[in-house]
Every structure is written in C-alpha cells, then in structure tokens.
Amino acid sequence: MAAIGAGRRGRRVLVLDHNAEPGAKIVISGGGRCNFTNSDCRPDRFLGANPHFCRSALARYTPQDFLALVEKHGIAWHEKTLGQLFCDGSARQIVAMLLSECEAAGVEIALGKRIGAVDRPDRFRVDTDVGAIEAESLIVATGGPSIPKLGASGFAYRLAERFAVPVTELAPALVPFTFDGDALPALKALAGVSLRVVGRVGEGKRAPAFDEAMLFTHRGLSGPALLQLSSYWRQGGEIRLDLAPGTELGAFLRGKRQSRGKAELQTILTEILPQRLAQAVTEESGARGPLGGLPQRILDGVAARIGDWRVRPSGTEGYAKAEVTRGGIDTAALSSRTMGVTAVPGLFFVGEAVDVTGWLGGYNFQWAWSSGWAAGQAA
C-alpha cells in the first residue's frame, strides 16, 4: 500500500522483500480467505501508548476505500459477524490485487533479497545481497516477530535502534493462552469443547469485555474471545469469564430446583453449558444427588464458578502462534499524518511494526492499508 501510494504520485519505488513470495501473512489469514478489513473500524478498537495516534491514517484511508479497491478488481466478498469482511474465494486474490496495483503504479518488486546494513550518510543506503540501493526515502513495512515461520522478524526494531528511534515494550498479541501446574489437567480434559463467553481482563474497567467464542485446548484456552483478551493481558494477570452470558444463574438454579428438584445438577447445567463442561463443573463442586437436596452454598458456588470463572494463565503460545505483535515503534517519535520519524526526515514506519495493535477481525489489516497509504503520500 505504501508503494502503491508513492508510485501513483510519480515516485520511483522499489519494494525489497526477503521472502520468495509476497504477502505471506495475507495468504494464510482468515482461514485462507483473508479478513481484509472491518466495516466498523473505529479508533477505539486499537491499542497503543497513544490511543489517538491511529485516527489520522484511518480517517484518510478508510475501510470503504479498500473495499472500493476490492470491488474494482472484481473480488467477491461477504460480511461475517461483527463487521468482518472476507473474500468469497482465496486470500491470494488480495495479493494479486495489490501486485496489479503496484504494476500499474510503476512499482518494482524484488523478492528473495537479503537485507544487510542500512545507513544514511546523505541518502539512505540499503545493502543487499545483490548490491547497495540508495534512496531519498525509506519506508519500513516489515511487521513484527509474530509467526516467524512466515519470515517475520524484529528487523524493524533493529533498524529503529540504528537511527535512535524508541521502541515500546513488545509482546505476542491475539494469541492463545497456556496453563501449567494444577490447572492444566482439567483444561486438557476439556480440549475441543467450545462455547460462547464474555471475557474481561482483571478487575479494571479500562479493558473492554469480549462476547465471542472460547475453545479449550490441550495447552490452555483459545478462541476469538481469548485471543482478544490476550492483547490486554499482562504476565501474571487474571482473566474473568462468564461461561453462560445472558443467564442470571442464581435465578436459573432456584427456578430449576423448584420445577425439577429431582434432576441431577449436571443434567440441569447441560441446558446452558456443553455436556463435558457441565460434568466438570459438577464434579469440581462436589454437587452429587438431586438438585432439590443440594445446600444453597453449593448452588451459590456453582453460580459463581460459571458466571465469574477466574483463571490465571501461565503464559501464551508466543510469537509462533500470535497473529500480531503488541507494542513497537514508539508513536511519540512519528507523525500521525505521514508515519514519518520526526527526527529522521525520509524515514517512515508503518503497519504492525508501529505501536498500534488492532482487535481481531480485520482491524490490523486496515491499519496496514491506512498507515501504508499515509506514508506513501509523503515519502
């Protein structure tokens, strides 16, 4: 997007990519169908030290602008839940679209090139395995270290250090949680169980609640709701989960004790929980026998367990499974309008490399398009 924007302005543009094929993350995204943007792409859906930094770029190149490009190329698309837009066909259509736009803008793309030292004696000089390249402007669109098997690395941060550009704390984001110790066997026993939950991080109100699916895995917890929470979670922190959202559990259990007092608690809980989870909750609470004969304290404990289940992950699956990297190039060093480094004229950072992290659901792609476009208008 940065190259397209600059090329359309008549700039001579070269894209250097160390991968043999372009758009590796695009190709695997959205189950191979690319969740290329979100129709409700508000700035409050992005995290960073400066939550307002993303506003300018998102306003100047919007989801509607990218969708117009998709439709110009005849790519069929559909909207899923929560404003998520996907290709009907293959994510490779998005890569082909961007390559076509690059070609139309006169952009040269060099794949499989190893990048060495970057200096700026006068103009920028980039050493490669096929010789040095010099340019007036340098846009760094290399992402973060998430999913290293696709070629991702911390290159942007090393280059930032070379030019004394600050970088905020980094962490994997949109990533599954892992557990160890006593908590893990119970979770492993539920592997494969999924359900709708409402999740929050800790006690504070700063982080939003996410009402989406959760999945038990052999190593911990995953699913859209948990991936969203991972962007807000800090090591050692607690996660709170409502396993039966929309159900007032105290009233539900009291009503069932009146109407179905002879039924087992596990049988009753299967009305609001998957069967294996209902069994696990019942066994953990020690609630045996007919519902009508169970003490109120047992029922209160079950209600609390289901409505406010508190867990403390030991960690995450790390960059290998993280969809994005939280943190990055400190936005205090950048112009929000151009993505340029204020102290180093001609140097720009865009996309995931920057300390702007979007929610799950097409937001990070839109940040890539918008920030790339902003840099392309100025470089």
N, C-alpha and C positions, 0 to 999 in steps of 0.2 A: 504493500500500500504506500509506503514511503517512496519507493522507486517510481511507482505509477504517478504519484502526485508531483514529484520532481520532474519526471520525464515529460509530463504534459505541459510543464512550464518551459520546456525547451532546454532543460539542463541535460548534460551528458552524464548518464548514470550507469554505473557498474554495480551489480549485486554479486558479492563474494559469499559462497556458501560451502562449508566444509563437507556437507553431506553430498552423496552422489545423486540424490533426487530431492527436489524441492518440496516443502510443505509436509514434512513427516508427521507433525502433530495434527495437521488438518486431516490427513488421510485416515488416522485412527480414531478421530473424535466422533462422538455421538454414535458409537457402535458402527462406524464406517459411513454414517450419513451426515455428519458434521452439523452440530448445533451452532450455526454460523452467526446468530445474533439473538437478541431478546427484544420483543416489541415493547416491553416496559422497562427500558434501560435508564432508570433514574440514578443520579449520582449517589443516593444513599445505599445503593446496592454494591458499593465499592469500599474497601478498607485501605487504610494507609495513615501515616503520621499526620498528613494534611488531608482530611476527607473531602475538602473542596477542590483539591488540585485538578481532579479529573473533569470538572464541569466544563471548562472551556473547550477542550478537544471533543468531548461527547456532544456538545451543542453545535459544533462546527461540522462534524461528520456524524450523522445520526444513523440509527438502525434503518430508517426509511431510505437513506441514501444508499446503504449497502444492499438493501432489498431491491432497490431500483436497478442496481448493477446485476444482481442475480437474475432478475426478470429480463433485462436487456439481453442476457446470454441464453434465455430460454430454459433456465434451470427450474424444473418443477419443485415446489416446496410445500410444506404443511406446517401448521402450528400445533404443538402439543400443549400440555398443561403449563400454566404459569408463564405464558408468553414465549415459550421456547420455539424457535424456528429451525426446521431441519430440511435437508434435501429429501425429496422423494426417492431419489436414486442414490448415487455414490458421492462420498465426500471428494472424490477425485475430480468431480465437476467443478468444485470451488477452486481447486488448484489449477485446473485447466483454464478457468475464467481469469484468474489472476495472471497466469502466464500470457494469455492472449492480450490482456490489457497492457502488460509490460511491453510486449512486442509492438503493439500499436503506439506506445509512447516512446519507442526507440530505446528501450532499456536493454542493456546487455547483461546476461546472467552467466556467471562462471561457477559451475558446480564441481565438487570434489577438490576444492583448493584448500591447502593447509595454510592457515594464517599464522604468521610469526609476530615479530615485534611491530609495534605501532609508535611512531614518533611524529613530532611536529616542529622541525627546525624552522620552516617557513610555511609551507603547505603540509597537510597530513601525508605521511608516508607509511604505507602498509606493506610489510614484507610478506611475500607468499612463496610457495614452492615453485612458482613459475616467474619469479621476479618481483620487483617492487612496484607498487601502484601509488601515484601521487594524486591528491585531490584537494580542492578548497574546503569541501565539507565532508564530514564523516558521520553517518547515521548508524548507531549500534542497535540492531534489532535481533539480538542473539538469544533472547529469552533468559530463563534461569536454569538451574540444575535439575528441575523436575523431569523425570523419565529419561535418565542418561542413556538407555539403550537406543533412543532415537537420535542420539548425538547431542543432547542437551548438556550444558556445562556452565561453569561460573565465569566464562570468558568476559562477560560484560563487567563483572566486578573487578577482575584483574586489570582490565583496561581503565576502569574508573580510578583505581588506585594509582595507575601510571600518571594520570592527569590530576591527581589530588581531588577527585570528586568523591564526596562522602557516600557511604552505603549504610543503610539501616540494617538492623538485625534480620537475619534470614531464617526461614523455617519452611518445611513442606506444608502445603495447604490443599484443601479439597482432597483429603487423604483418609483412608480407613484407620480406625483406632486399634491398638493392640493391648492385650492384658497379659499379666503373668501372675504367679502365685496362686492363692486360693480361689481367685475369681475366674481363672481360665477354664478349669474343668467344666463348670456349669455352663459357660458360654459355648464351649466346644460341643457339649451335648445338644445344644440348640442349633447348631450350624445348619444353615439352609432355611431356617424359619424367617419369614419377613412379615411386617405389619406396619400400619400407619402409626406414627408417633408425633408428638410435639416435643421438640428438644430445645433446651437452653443451656448456656454455659454459666455455671456458678449461680450466685445469688443476685448479682447486679442486674440492672435494667438496661445497661448500655448495649449489650449484645441482643439481637432480635431472637424471637422464637421461630423455629422452622417446623412447619407442619407438612411432613413428607414421609417417605418410606424408610424403614430401618431394616437391616439384614444382619442376622447373627452369622458369624464366620468361625472357622477353626482357630483363628487367632484373636478374634475380638468382635468389633461391631463396624458395620459399613452401611451402605445405602445412602441415598441423597440427603436425608436429614442429618446423618452423622458426618458426611463429607462437608456439608455447610458449617456445622459446628466446629470442625477442625480448624477452620480459618480464624476462629476467635479463641480457641483453646490455647492455654499455656501449660507447659510441663508441670505436672503435679496438681493441676486443677481438676475440678469436679464437673461432671455433666449430669443434668437433671432431665428425666424423660417421663412424659405422660404416655403410658402404653395403651390407654383407652380414651383418646381425646373425644370430647363431646359427651362423655358419660359421667354423671355425678355418682361416684362409686358408692359412697355411703348410702345414698337413697336407693341405688340399684340393689345393693345387697340386702338392705332392710326389706325392700319390696319382695325380693325373691324368698327371703326367709318366711314371709307371711304367706306367699302364694305357693311356694314349692319347698316347704320346710323339710320334706323327706329326701330331697335330692342331695347328692354329694356336691360339695363346693366346686370340685373340678368340673363337674358336669355343667354347673351354672356359669363358670368362668369361660367355658368354650363358646358362650354366646357373644363374648366381647373380645376374646383372645384366641390365637391359634391353639390347637389342641395340645401340642407339645409344650408350649409356654404355659398354658393353664395348668398342666400337670406339674411343671417345675415350680410354679408359684405355690401350688397347693402343698407339695412335698416340703418346700422350704418353710412354710408357715406352720407345718405340723397340724394342719386342719383336717382331721380324719372324722368320719362319721357324718350323719345328716346335717344339713345346713341349719336346721332349726335347733339343733343341740349345741351349736358352737358358741363359746363365750363371745361377748361383744368385743373384747380386747383383741381376739383373734381376727375378727372381721375388720376391725379398725386397722390392724396391722396389714392385712391383705389389701385393703383400700389404699393405704399409704404406699405400699410396695408398688402397686400398679399405677397409681396416679402421680407419684413423685419418686420414681426409681432413681437413686443416686449412685453413680459409678465414678470411679477414678481411674482412667486409663493409665497404663504404664508408659505408653508412647504411641507412635503411629508407624505405619508401614514405610515411612520415609520417602525420599525423593523418587525411589524406584516406582512407587505407586501414586505419587502425588500428581494431580492434574496441573497444578501451578505452584509457584514459589511465592510465599508471603514475604514482604519486605523487598529491598532492592535499592536502586539509585535514589538517594535522598531527594525528594521533590523540592526541598528548600534550595537546592543548587540549580534547579531547572526553571525555565519559563513555561508557565502553564499553557501559553498560547502557541509556542513554537516547539516545545520539548528540547530546546537548546540549553546547553550549560552556560550560565551567565558569565562565568569566569574564563571560559574557553570558547571563544567565538568559532563557530563552524562545527562544533561537536554536539551531537544530539543522541539522546537515549529514548527508546520507545518500547511499548508493549510490556511484556512480563518482566523485563529487566528492571523496570521502574517500580518504586514502592507504591503501586496501585494494584490491588487484588480484588477481582470481582467475585460475586456469588457464582455458584454452579448454575448453568442454564443459558450459556451463550454470552454472558457478560464479559468474559475475558477475551473472547474473540472480538467483540465490539470495541473493547479498549485497544486491542491491537490495530484494528482498522482505523479507529479515530486518532490515536496517537501517531500512528504511521503517517496518516494523511496530513496531520498538523505539521509534522517535521518536513514532509515532502513539499509543503507550501513555503518553507523558509530556507531549506538547505540549498 
